[in-house]
């Protein structure tokens, strides 16, 4: 017995033989054909088994719809009949697979084929660019040291699956102008499924003679259950090359050279991704790959700065003084909360002070400036890479076409009002201003409500920190003595920070789950006109929410915690003195280590959860069906059934991929001064992300409908805004969260020996216990008597005529902080604008090749029209029938010589 794959070639060979025989010689080879069928009929399974063709083996399956019979079958059957009749009127060819032939004995499969006439018509409507001449413009070498990059390169047939052509928008009246060798293969499968989906999205399913605008499009039929799925077919199994020569086996090549994790060091086959999945998905993976490449340089610099912190570990004079029993052990600190918190000795924060030094050192300033410049280089070089892809993928003029042609079917259906388009002079649907304003107001109010809900949750977490800190402080009063195993590593501040960060992360995930659905609902309610406008609006809503949701806790720790504490006897409370929730203080070493803890937990938790969602859940869901299809290839499991078992790649699937990466980009730019290893974590995550996404697209998802995109859309503006904001946030982190500026002011202005000795004592003020109010006094007294205690501030001591007011050193430090912010921002911004000015957005070579191509296209078009006119004039003088019959051949030869 033949296996399914083994018989595919034989089946298609026989079918094509029959088709070609009957087409050319309908009567001479019938006997031979019958013999072939008789020999193979006993051993071959159905001809269409595990293939992407109709039963005749000739017509390609461009799209598949599936449905099942259920209790509401009559209504749905009526809709299907009307819809399929209208599809056939549009010229599509249909073929149905009965449920008795499917594995589950329940599902019908409707296969759709677009013949040449339909493809040509809609390619003309959509202005799809097709080749008309092989390109003779040489391509520049992107990699100057090719010998060194050879281990990272992929085979040429994978990187460039097709030659370079000059392209021009298809015109069905000029078919002889284009390179049409075979009409069946002229349009690639990705273009074919894009055209068919365009028809499906606009085809009505009401009966003839009726005009029910809402009964239009495959989306509504999927939502009301008339059809269960709609998808184009993969060309073959991902683990085995198709034996049929008519199948491209591009899915197999993508799996072998892109989706396997063991080749993580190899470049991505972007041209093959674009050819198989379309330009929109190709642009995403090009951006993700470039972002990962640039992260390598940021990660190396971050590791260098972290290594400097490790190497300078023993030279940290401040930490030595804190840990010294004679210095830090003799300094009694102010209680960190009312009643429950006791006095404590400074040396109890010995470990946290050493940890702070790893991230809060001289190298941190350099790294913050470096990241401000890095983000500019990343964005500018990406513009150049994007411009090159726009040229190579024929996307330069696509934006205008997309704006005019890709109107959402939902907009056409829901907008009943029409007005004259001044450009096209045709009536088109539009949304009245009153309706637009009402929808905008409701959308804005919804977004504000959810952002307020996030702020309320963050305030709740802050209240938790203030309340629970007292509990931890009462438990961990003397960690060196009372909790031997973990107490010496855990301070009340660290315990509070870790637990609050974990709770905050859980709240973030819960709010994300609900807001994603709310954002889609309010965007649908606004009825955007085009797909691009829809995605841009949803992008702005989702990122605004994610920005507040993910970063608000980090902003609190960086810029609010420890800044509004007050002083002993005059503390500041969160909700007023009645709440007894005193604002948090920072460790003597600063709040930077707490910001680092917050950043690591939220960033790492998000990346870990994202990878689990992307890799583990689809794997579990499709494990059984994938296993059955792979380990039993000999069974009758058709190509459409195999793809039907896969997950759907939704219209917003790519949106969530971008969102995940842009949120990560915010973490490594906005707060990177607090954690130089953040780019390294992001690099490891992205290396995994690329292969996980590739694995999902290749093995777990149905083949997405190919769509075009010129660039990454609204995400480009968001990245630019985050890049500018990151310079400001890092400058403020270095000035107000880090302890670098106070140390530098002490070193250069107050330290006579320039050795940093005495800095800890200098940074702590003195307070008399007799002046402390009863409400701030600890309930329990320790066995050592306290007369004077210390607190973190720069104030005059008791007995001074300006006691408990700020000293001049406080104002010197504040002036130094403001000066540092101004200087750092101006230096980074000047470098940013200088770099942006020096690096053109479009490479010079790309500009030259584009102008050369435009010139050649105009020249070829001119010559074509001239020769066409000559042939038309000469044809008017031809009177002999024989000459008229030979005209098409002569015309084609003349045009070929001309071109």
C-alpha positions in Angstrom: 0.0 0.0 0.0 1.1 3.5 -0.7 1.3 5.9 2.2 -0.5 9.2 1.9 2.7 11.1 1.2 4.1 8.5 -1.0 1.0 8.4 -3.2 0.6 12.1 -3.5 3.1 12.4 -6.3 1.6 9.5 -8.1 -1.9 10.7 -7.7 -1.2 14.2 -8.9 0.9 12.8 -11.8 -2.1 10.7 -13.0 -4.5 13.6 -12.5 -2.3 16.1 -14.3 -1.8 13.5 -17.1 -5.5 13.1 -17.5 -6.1 16.9 -17.4 -3.4 17.7 -20.0 -4.4 14.8 -22.2 -8.0 15.7 -22.3 -7.1 19.4 -22.9 -4.8 18.8 -25.8 -5.8 15.4 -27.2 -9.2 14.5 -25.9 -9.6 11.3 -27.9 -6.1 9.9 -28.7 -4.9 9.0 -25.2 -8.1 8.0 -23.4 -7.2 4.3 -23.6 -3.8 4.9 -22.1 -5.4 7.0 -19.3 -7.9 4.2 -18.5 -5.1 1.7 -18.1 -3.2 4.0 -15.7 -6.3 4.5 -13.6 -7.0 0.7 -13.6 -3.5 -0.1 -12.4 -3.5 2.5 -9.6 -7.1 2.3 -8.4 -6.5 -0.7 -6.2 -3.6 0.8 -4.3 -4.1 4.6 -4.2 -6.0 6.5 -1.6 -8.0 9.5 -2.7 -6.1 11.8 -5.0 -6.7 14.8 -2.8 -5.3 13.2 0.4 -2.7 15.4 2.2 -2.5 17.9 -0.7 -3.2 21.5 -1.3 -5.2 20.9 -4.5 -8.8 20.1 -5.4 -9.7 16.5 -6.3 -8.6 17.1 -9.8 -5.1 17.7 -8.6 -4.9 20.9 -10.7 -6.8 23.7 -8.9 -5.1 25.0 -5.8 -6.9 25.3 -2.5 -6.6 29.0 -1.7 -8.8 29.0 1.4 -10.8 26.6 3.6 -14.0 27.1 5.5 -15.3 24.5 8.0 -18.6 24.0 9.6 -20.7 21.4 11.5 -24.3 20.6 11.7 -26.0 21.5 15.0 -29.4 22.2 16.5 -29.6 25.6 14.7 -28.7 24.0 11.4 -31.5 25.2 9.2 -30.8 28.9 9.7 -27.0 28.4 9.3 -27.5 26.2 6.3 -29.6 28.9 4.6 -26.9 31.5 5.3 -24.2 29.1 3.9 -26.2 28.5 0.8 -26.6 32.2 0.1 -23.0 33.0 1.0 -21.6 30.2 -1.2 -23.9 31.2 -4.1 -22.6 34.8 -3.9 -19.0 33.5 -3.8 -19.6 31.6 -7.0 -21.1 34.7 -8.5 -17.9 36.5 -7.7 -16.0 33.8 -9.7 -14.6 31.6 -6.9 -14.7 27.9 -7.4 -15.9 25.7 -4.5 -15.5 22.1 -3.5 -17.0 20.5 -0.3 -15.6 17.6 1.7 -18.4 15.6 3.4 -18.3 15.0 7.1 -18.1 11.3 6.5 -14.6 11.8 5.0 -13.3 13.7 8.1 -11.7 12.1 11.1 -14.3 13.3 13.6 -17.3 12.4 11.3 -18.8 15.8 12.1 -16.9 18.6 10.2 -17.5 19.7 6.6 -14.7 21.4 4.8 -15.4 23.9 2.0 -12.4 24.4 -0.2 -12.1 27.6 -2.2 -10.1 28.2 -5.4 -9.6 31.5 -7.1 -9.2 31.1 -10.9 -7.0 33.4 -12.9 -9.8 35.7 -13.9 -10.7 36.5 -10.3 -7.0 36.9 -9.2 -6.3 39.2 -12.1 -9.4 41.4 -11.4 -8.7 41.8 -7.7 -5.0 42.2 -8.1 -5.8 45.1 -10.3 -8.3 46.5 -7.7 -5.8 46.1 -4.8 -2.9 47.4 -7.0 -0.7 44.4 -6.1 2.8 44.8 -7.4 4.0 41.9 -9.6 7.3 41.4 -11.5 7.7 42.6 -15.1 11.5 42.2 -15.5 14.4 40.7 -13.7 16.2 43.4 -11.7 19.7 44.4 -12.9 20.3 46.8 -9.9 23.2 45.3 -7.7 22.5 45.0 -4.0 25.0 46.3 -1.5 26.6 44.0 1.0 25.0 44.5 4.4 27.8 42.6 6.2 31.4 43.9 5.4 33.2 41.1 7.1 31.4 38.2 5.5 34.1 35.6 6.4 33.6 36.3 10.1 29.8 36.2 9.8 29.7 33.0 7.9 28.8 30.8 10.9 25.7 32.9 11.4 24.6 32.9 7.8 21.9 30.7 6.2 21.9 29.1 2.8 21.3 31.6 -0.1 18.2 29.7 -1.3 16.7 30.2 2.1 17.6 33.8 2.5 16.6 34.7 -1.1 13.9 32.2 -2.1 13.2 34.1 -5.3 15.2 36.4 -7.6 14.9 40.2 -7.5 12.5 41.7 -10.0 11.4 45.1 -11.1 7.7 45.3 -10.0 4.7 47.4 -11.0 1.0 47.4 -9.9 -0.8 44.7 -11.8 -3.1 45.8 -14.7 -5.2 43.2 -16.2 -5.3 45.1 -19.5 -1.5 44.8 -19.8 -1.0 41.1 -19.0 1.7 40.8 -21.7 3.7 43.5 -19.9 4.4 41.2 -16.9 6.5 38.1 -16.5 3.6 35.6 -16.7 5.2 32.2 -17.5 2.4 30.2 -15.8 -0.9 31.7 -14.7 -1.3 29.0 -12.0 1.9 30.0 -10.2 2.2 33.7 -11.2 0.5 34.8 -7.9 2.2 33.2 -4.9 0.0 31.4 -2.3 0.3 34.4 0.1 -1.1 36.8 -2.5 -3.8 34.3 -3.5 -5.1 33.9 0.1 -5.0 37.7 0.6 -7.2 38.2 -2.4 -9.6 35.5 -1.4 -9.9 36.8 2.1 -10.6 40.3 0.7 -13.6 38.7 -1.2 -14.8 36.7 1.8 -14.8 39.8 4.0 -17.1 41.7 1.7 -19.3 39.0 0.3 -23.0 39.2 1.5 -25.0 36.3 2.6 -28.5 37.6 2.2 -30.9 36.3 -0.4 -31.1 37.7 -3.9 -33.3 40.7 -4.1 -32.7 41.7 -0.4 -30.4 44.4 0.9 -29.4 43.6 4.5 -26.2 45.5 5.1 -25.3 43.8 8.3 -25.4 40.3 6.7 -22.0 40.7 5.1 -18.6 39.1 5.4 -17.0 36.0 6.8 -16.3 37.6 10.2 -20.0 37.8 11.0 -20.5 34.2 9.8 -17.7 33.1 12.1 -19.1 35.0 15.1 -22.6 33.6 14.7 -21.4 30.0 14.3 -22.3 29.5 10.7 -18.7 28.6 10.0 -16.4 27.3 12.6 -13.1 28.3 11.0 -11.7 30.1 7.9 -8.0 29.8 7.0 -5.5 29.3 4.2 -3.6 26.1 4.1 0.0 25.4 5.0 1.9 24.0 2.0 3.1 20.9 3.8 3.9 19.3 7.1 6.6 21.2 9.0 8.7 18.2 9.8 8.7 16.7 6.3 9.3 18.2 2.9 6.4 17.8 0.4 7.1 15.1 -2.2 4.8 16.9 -4.7 6.9 19.2 -6.8 4.0 21.6 -7.1 4.2 22.2 -3.3 6.7 24.8 -2.3 7.7 23.2 1.1 8.3 26.7 2.5 6.9 25.7 5.9 9.4 22.9 6.1 12.3 25.3 5.3 11.0 27.8 7.9 11.0 25.1 10.5 14.4 23.8 9.6 16.2 27.1 9.4 14.1 29.4 11.7 11.9 27.7 14.3 14.3 25.3 16.0 16.0 26.7 19.1 19.3 25.0 18.4 20.0 27.5 15.6 19.3 30.5 17.8 22.6 32.0 16.6 21.6 32.0 13.0 20.1 35.0 11.1 16.4 34.9 10.3 15.3 34.1 6.8 13.3 37.4 6.5 12.6 37.1 2.8 11.2 33.6 3.2 9.1 34.8 6.2 7.8 37.6 4.1 7.0 35.4 1.2 5.1 32.8 3.3 3.4 35.0 5.9 3.3 38.4 4.3 5.0 41.7 4.8 3.3 42.6 8.1 4.6 39.5 10.0 8.0 39.9 8.2 8.4 43.5 9.4 7.7 42.3 13.0 10.4 39.7 12.9 12.8 42.1 11.2 12.2 44.6 14.0 12.5 42.0 16.8 15.7 40.6 15.3 17.3 44.0 15.0 16.2 45.0 18.5 17.8 41.8 19.8 21.0 42.6 17.9 21.2 46.0 19.4 20.5 44.7 22.9 23.7 42.7 22.7 25.8 46.0 22.9 23.7 47.3 25.7 24.0 44.0 27.6 27.8 44.0 27.2 28.1 47.5 28.6 25.7 46.6 31.4 27.8 43.6 32.3 30.9 45.8 32.3 29.3 48.3 34.7 28.1 45.5 37.0 31.6 44.0 36.9 33.0 47.3 37.9 30.6 47.3 40.9 31.9 43.8 41.9 35.6 44.8 41.5 35.2 47.9 43.6 33.3 46.0 46.2 36.2 46.1 48.7 36.8 49.8 48.2 33.3 50.8 49.4 34.2 52.9 52.4 30.5 53.7 53.2 29.5 50.1 53.5 32.5 49.4 55.7 31.6 52.1 58.1 28.0 50.9 58.2 29.1 47.3 59.0 31.8 48.4 61.5 30.7 47.5 65.0 32.4 50.7 66.4 30.8 53.0 63.8 27.5 51.5 62.5 27.1 49.4 65.6 27.2 52.5 67.8 24.7 54.6 65.8 21.1 54.2 67.0 18.5 55.0 64.3 15.1 56.5 64.5 12.1 54.1 64.5 10.8 53.6 60.9 7.1 53.4 62.0 5.0 54.5 65.0 4.6 52.3 68.1 5.4 48.9 66.6 8.9 49.8 65.3 11.8 49.9 67.8 15.1 51.8 67.7 17.6 50.0 65.6 21.3 50.0 65.0 22.8 51.1 61.6 24.9 48.0 61.2 21.7 45.9 60.8 21.6 47.2 57.2 25.1 46.0 56.4 24.1 43.5 53.8 21.7 45.8 51.9 24.4 48.5 51.8 26.8 46.1 50.1 24.0 45.1 47.7 23.3 48.7 46.9 26.9 49.3 45.9 26.7 46.7 43.1 24.2 49.0 41.3 24.9 52.4 42.8 28.4 53.3 41.9 30.4 55.6 39.6 29.8 53.3 36.6 26.0 53.7 36.9 26.3 57.3 35.8 28.3 56.3 32.7 25.8 53.5 31.9 22.8 55.9 32.2 24.4 58.3 29.7 25.4 55.3 27.4 21.8 54.0 27.4 20.5 57.5 26.4 22.8 57.4 23.4 22.1 53.7 22.7 18.4 54.2 22.4 19.0 56.9 19.8 21.3 54.7 17.8 18.8 51.9 17.9 15.9 54.0 16.6 18.0 55.7 13.9 19.6 52.5 12.6 16.2 50.8 12.7 14.8 53.6 10.4 17.6 52.7 8.0 16.9 49.0 8.1 13.2 49.7 7.7 13.9 51.8 4.6 15.9 49.1 3.1 13.1 46.6 3.7 10.6 49.0 2.2 12.5 49.1 -1.0 13.3 45.4 -1.2 9.8 44.3 -0.4 8.0 46.9 -2.6 6.4 48.8 0.2 7.5 52.3 -0.6 4.1 53.5 -2.0 1.9 51.1 0.0 0.7 53.4 2.7 -1.5 55.5 0.4 -3.0 52.4 -1.2 -3.7 50.9 2.3 -5.5 54.1 3.4 -7.7 54.2 0.4 -8.4 50.6 -0.2 -8.3 48.7 3.0 -11.6 50.0 4.5 -12.9 47.8 7.3 -16.0 45.9 6.3 -17.4 46.8 9.8 -17.2 50.5 8.8 -18.9 49.9 5.5 -21.7 48.0 7.3 -22.4 50.2 10.3 -22.0 53.6 8.7 -25.2 54.0 6.7 -24.6 57.7 5.9 -22.8 58.6 2.7 -21.1 61.6 1.3 -19.1 62.5 -1.8 -15.3 61.8 -1.7 -13.7 64.9 -3.1 -10.7 62.9 -4.4 -12.4 59.9 -6.0 -15.7 61.7 -6.7 -17.6 58.7 -5.5 -20.1 58.2 -2.7 -18.6 56.6 0.3 -19.8 55.8 3.9 -18.8 58.1 6.7 -19.5 58.5 10.4 -21.4 61.7 11.4 -19.6 64.2 13.6 -22.1 63.9 16.4 -21.9 60.1 16.5 -18.1 60.3 16.4 -17.9 62.8 19.3 -20.3 60.7 21.4 -18.3 57.6 20.8 -15.0 59.4 21.5 -16.3 60.8 24.8 -17.5 57.4 26.0 -14.2 55.8 25.0 -12.2 58.5 26.8 -14.3 58.2 30.0 -13.7 54.4 29.9 -10.0 54.8 29.6 -9.8 57.3 32.4 -11.9 55.1 34.6 -9.6 52.1 34.1 -6.4 54.2 34.6 -8.0 55.5 37.8 -8.6 51.9 38.9 -4.9 51.2 38.3 -3.9 54.2 40.4 -6.3 53.1 43.2 -4.7 49.6 43.2 -1.2 51.1 43.4 -2.3 53.3 46.3 -3.7 50.1 47.9 -0.3 48.4 47.4 1.4 51.4 49.0 -0.9 51.3 51.9 -0.1 47.6 52.2 3.6 48.5 52.3 3.1 51.0 55.1 0.9 48.7 57.2 2.9 45.5 56.7 6.2 47.2 57.3 5.3 47.6 60.9 4.5 43.9 61.2 7.8 42.9 59.6 9.7 45.4 61.8 8.1 44.0 65.0 9.1 40.4 63.9 12.6 41.3 62.6 13.7 43.6 65.4 17.2 42.3 65.7 17.8 39.9 62.7 21.4 39.1 63.7 20.2 37.7 67.0 16.6 36.5 66.7 16.3 34.9 63.2 19.5 33.1 62.6 18.7 31.3 59.3 17.2 34.1 57.1 16.9 37.1 59.4 20.5 38.1 58.7 19.7 38.4 55.0 16.2 39.9 55.3 15.5 43.4 56.6 12.0 44.8 57.1 12.5 47.0 54.0 13.5 44.1 51.8 10.7 41.8 53.1 8.1 44.5 52.5 9.5 45.4 49.0 9.6 41.8 47.8 6.1 40.9 49.0 4.6 44.2 47.8 6.2 43.6 44.4 4.8 40.2 44.1 1.3 41.4 45.0 1.6 44.3 42.6 2.6 41.8 39.8 -0.5 39.7 40.5 -2.7 42.8 40.3 -1.0 43.8 37.1 -1.8 40.5 35.5 -5.5 40.6 36.6 -6.0 44.1 35.4 -4.4 43.2 32.1 -6.8 40.3 31.6 -9.9 42.6 31.9 -8.6 45.7 30.2 -7.6 43.9 27.0 -11.2 43.0 26.5 -12.4 46.5 27.4 -9.9 48.1 25.0 -11.1 46.0 22.1 -14.7 46.7 22.9 -14.3 50.5 23.0 -12.1 50.5 19.9 -14.8 48.5 18.1 -17.4 51.0 19.3 -15.4 53.9 17.7 -15.8 52.2 14.3 -12.4 53.1 12.8 -12.4 53.4 9.0 -9.3 51.5 8.1 -7.5 48.5 9.5 -4.4 50.8 10.1 -6.6 53.3 12.0 -8.1 50.5 14.1 -4.7 49.1 15.1 -3.3 52.6 15.9 -6.2 53.4 18.1 -6.0 50.1 19.9 -2.3 50.5 20.2 -2.5 53.8 21.9 -5.2 52.7 24.4 -3.4 49.5 25.3 0.0 51.0 25.7 -1.3 53.9 27.8 -2.9 51.3 30.1 0.2 49.1 30.2 2.4 52.1 30.8 0.5 53.0 33.9 -0.1 49.4 35.0 3.5 48.2 34.7 5.6 51.3 35.5 3.5 53.1 38.2 5.0 51.0 41.0 8.5 51.6 39.7 7.8 55.4 39.5 6.6 55.3 43.1 9.8 53.7 44.4 12.0 55.8 42.2 10.5 59.2 42.7 8.2 59.2 45.7 9.3 56.8 48.3 11.5 58.4 50.9 11.0 61.9 49.4 8.1 63.0 51.6 8.9 61.5 54.9 9.2 64.6 57.0 11.3 64.6 60.2 11.0 63.2 63.7 8.2 65.0 65.5 6.8 66.2 62.2 6.3 63.1 60.1 4.1 63.0 57.0 1.3 60.5 56.8 -0.3 59.0 53.7 -3.9 59.7 54.5 -3.3 62.2 57.4 -2.3 61.6 61.0 -5.5 59.7 61.7 -4.5 56.8 59.4 -1.2 56.2 61.3 0.3 55.1 58.0 3.6 57.0 58.0 5.3 57.4 54.6 8.1 55.0 53.9 11.7 55.9 54.4 14.7 54.6 52.4 17.6 52.7 53.8 20.7 54.7 54.7 22.1 53.4 51.4 19.2 54.8 49.4 16.1 53.5 47.6 18.0 52.3 44.5 18.2 48.7 45.7 14.4 48.7 46.3 13.9 50.0 42.8 16.1 47.3 41.5 14.1 44.7 43.4 10.8 46.0 42.0 12.2 46.1 38.5 13.6 42.6 38.6 10.4 41.1 40.0 8.0 42.8 37.6 10.2 42.5 34.5 11.3 38.9 35.1 7.8 37.8 36.2 6.2 39.3 33.0 8.8 37.7 30.7 8.4 34.3 32.5 4.6 34.4 32.4 4.7 35.6 28.7 6.9 32.7 27.7 4.7 30.2 29.6 1.6 31.5 27.8 3.3 31.5 24.4 5.0 28.2 24.5 3.5 25.9 27.1 -0.2 26.6 26.7 -0.3 26.1 22.9 1.8 23.0 23.3 -0.6 21.4 25.7 -3.6 22.4 23.7 -2.3 21.0 20.4 -0.2 18.2 21.9 -2.6 15.4 21.0 -3.5 16.5 17.5 0.1 17.3 16.6 1.3 14.0 18.0 -1.4 12.1 16.1 -0.6 13.9 12.8 3.1 13.4 13.1 3.5 9.9 14.4 0.8 8.4 12.1 1.5 9.9 8.7 0.0 6.8 7.1 -3.5 7.5 8.2 -6.0 9.5 6.2 -5.5 12.8 7.9 -6.0 15.5 5.2 -4.1 18.7 4.9 -7.2 20.8 5.8 -7.9 18.6 8.8 -4.4 18.9 10.1 -4.5 22.7 9.8 -8.1 22.8 11.3 -6.7 21.3 14.5 -4.2 24.2 14.9 -4.7 27.4 16.9 -6.2 30.5 15.2 -3.8 33.5 14.7 -6.2 36.4 15.4 -6.1 39.8 13.8 -4.6 41.2 17.1 -2.1 38.4 17.5 0.8 40.5 16.2 -0.4 43.4 18.3 0.2 41.5 21.5 3.7 40.5 20.3 4.6 44.2 19.7 3.1 45.2 23.0 5.1 42.7 25.0 8.4 43.9 23.4 7.6 47.6 23.7 6.8 47.2 27.4 10.1 45.4 27.8 11.8 48.2 26.0 10.3 50.6 28.6 11.8 48.6 31.4 15.3 48.6 30.0 15.3 52.3 29.1 13.2 54.1 31.7 14.7 52.5 34.8 17.9 50.9 33.5 20.1 53.1 35.7 18.9 51.1 38.7 19.7 47.7 37.2 22.5 47.5 34.5 21.8 43.8 33.9 18.3 44.5 32.6 19.5 44.5 29.0 21.1 41.1 29.5 17.9 39.6 30.8 16.0 41.2 27.9 18.6 39.8 25.4 18.2 36.2 26.8 14.4 36.6 26.7 14.4 37.9 23.1 16.7 35.1 21.8 14.1 32.7 23.2 11.2 34.9 22.1 12.3 34.8 18.4 12.5 31.0 18.3 9.3 30.6 20.4 7.4 32.9 18.1 8.8 31.1 15.0 7.9 27.7 16.5 4.3 29.0 17.2 3.8 30.3 13.7 5.3 27.3 12.0 3.8 24.4 14.1 1.0 25.6 16.4 -0.9 28.2 14.4 -3.0 28.0 11.2 -1.4 29.9 8.4 -2.3 33.6 8.9 -3.9 35.6 6.0 -1.0 37.5 4.4 -1.3 41.2 4.8 1.0 44.2 4.1 2.5 46.8 6.4 5.1 49.4 5.5 6.5 49.8 9.0 5.8 49.0 12.6 3.0 51.6 12.7 2.2 53.6 15.8 4.8 51.6 17.8 7.5 53.8 16.1 6.1 56.9 17.8 5.7 55.2 21.1 9.3 54.0 21.0 10.4 57.6 20.2 8.4 58.9 23.2 9.7 56.3 25.5 13.3 57.1 24.4 12.9 60.8 25.2 11.2 60.1 28.5 14.0 57.6 29.4 16.6 60.3 29.4 14.6 62.3 31.9 13.7 59.4 34.2 17.3 58.1 34.4 18.6 61.6 35.1 16.1 61.9 38.0 17.0 58.4 39.2 20.6 59.2 39.4 19.9 62.5 41.1 17.2 61.6 43.6 17.0 57.8 44.0 20.7 57.1 43.8 23.1 58.2 46.5 25.8 59.2 44.1 25.2 63.0 44.2 25.3 63.4 48.0 28.5 61.3 48.0 30.2 63.4 45.3 29.2 66.6 47.1 30.7 65.3 50.4 33.8 64.1 48.6 34.6 67.3 46.8 33.3 69.9 49.2 33.3 68.5 52.8 35.9 65.7 52.9 39.3 67.2 53.6 41.1 63.8 53.1 39.2 62.9 49.9 38.7 59.4 51.2 34.9 59.3 51.8 35.6 58.5 55.5 33.0 60.0 57.7 30.3 60.1 55.0 27.8 58.0 56.9 28.1 60.1 60.0 27.8 63.3 57.8 24.6 62.1 56.0 22.7 61.4 59.3 21.2 64.1 61.5 20.7 64.0 65.3 17.4 64.1 67.2 16.9 64.3 71.0 14.6 61.5 72.3 13.0 64.0 74.7 11.6 65.9 71.8 9.8 63.0 70.2 6.0 63.0 70.5 4.4 60.1 72.4 2.6 58.9 69.2 5.9 58.3 67.6 7.5 56.5 70.6 8.1 52.8 70.4 5.9 50.6 72.7 8.8 48.4 73.6 12.2 49.7 74.8 15.4 47.8 74.2 17.8 47.0 77.0 20.1 49.9 75.9 19.2 53.5 76.9 18.9 56.0 74.0 19.3 59.8 74.5 20.1 60.8 70.9 19.2 58.9 67.8 19.9 59.5 64.1 17.9 59.8 61.0 18.6 60.2 57.3 18.6 63.9 56.5 20.7 67.1 56.6 19.3 69.2 59.5 20.8 71.1 62.4 21.2 69.2 65.7 19.2 69.9 68.9 20.5 73.0 70.8 21.4 74.8 67.6 19.6 78.1 67.0 18.2 76.6 63.8 17.7 73.2 65.2 15.9 70.7 63.0 15.9 72.9 60.0 17.9 72.1 56.8 21.6 72.8 56.7 23.4 74.5 53.9 24.7 71.1 52.8 21.2 70.1 52.0 20.8 73.0 49.7 24.2 72.4 48.1 23.2 68.8 47.4 19.8 69.9 46.0 21.5 72.4 43.7 24.0 69.7 42.6 21.1 67.3 41.9 19.3 69.9 39.7 22.6 70.8 38.0 23.3 67.1 37.3 19.8 66.6 35.8 20.2 69.7 33.5 23.7 68.8 32.4 22.9 65.1 31.8 19.7 65.8 29.9 21.4 68.4 27.7 24.4 66.3 27.0 22.4 63.3 26.1 19.8 65.2 24.0 22.6 67.1 22.1 24.3 63.8 21.3 20.9 62.3 20.4 20.1 65.1 17.9 23.6 65.1 16.6 23.5 61.4 15.9 20.0 61.6 14.4 21.3 64.4 12.1 24.4 62.5 11.1 22.6 59.2 10.3 20.1 59.6 7.4 16.9 57.7 7.7 17.2 56.2 4.2 20.7 54.8 3.3 22.3 56.5 0.3 22.6 53.2 -1.6 18.9 52.5 -1.2 18.0 56.0 -2.5 20.2 55.4 -5.5 18.7 52.0 -6.3 15.2 53.3 -5.8 15.7 56.2 -8.2 17.4 53.9 -10.7 14.4 51.5 -10.5 11.9 54.3 -10.9 13.7 55.5 -14.0 13.9 52.0 -15.5 10.2 51.4 -14.8 9.2 54.6 -16.6 11.5 53.8 -19.5 10.0 50.2 -19.9 6.5 51.5 -19.6 7.1 54.1 -22.2 8.6 51.6 -24.6 5.8 49.2 -23.9 3.1 51.8 -24.7 4.9 53.0 -27.8 5.3 49.4 -29.2 1.7 48.7 -28.2 0.5 51.7 -30.2 2.6 50.7 -33.2 1.1 47.3 -33.2 -2.4 48.7 -33.0 -1.7 51.0 -35.9 -0.1 48.3 -38.0 -3.0 45.9 -37.2 -5.5 48.3 -38.8 -3.7 47.8 -42.1 -3.7 44.0 -41.9 -6.5 42.5 -44.0 -5.4 38.9 -44.4 -7.0 36.5 -41.9 -3.7 34.6 -41.5 -1.9 37.7 -40.5 -4.6 38.5 -38.0 -4.3 35.1 -36.5 -0.6 35.4 -36.1 -0.9 38.9 -34.6 -0.9 37.9 -30.9 2.2 35.8 -31.3 4.0 38.6 -33.3 2.8 41.1 -30.7 4.2 39.1 -27.8 7.5 38.6 -29.6 7.8 42.3 -30.5 7.0 43.4 -26.9 9.5 40.8 -25.5 12.2 42.2 -27.8 11.4 45.7 -26.7 11.5 44.9 -23.0 
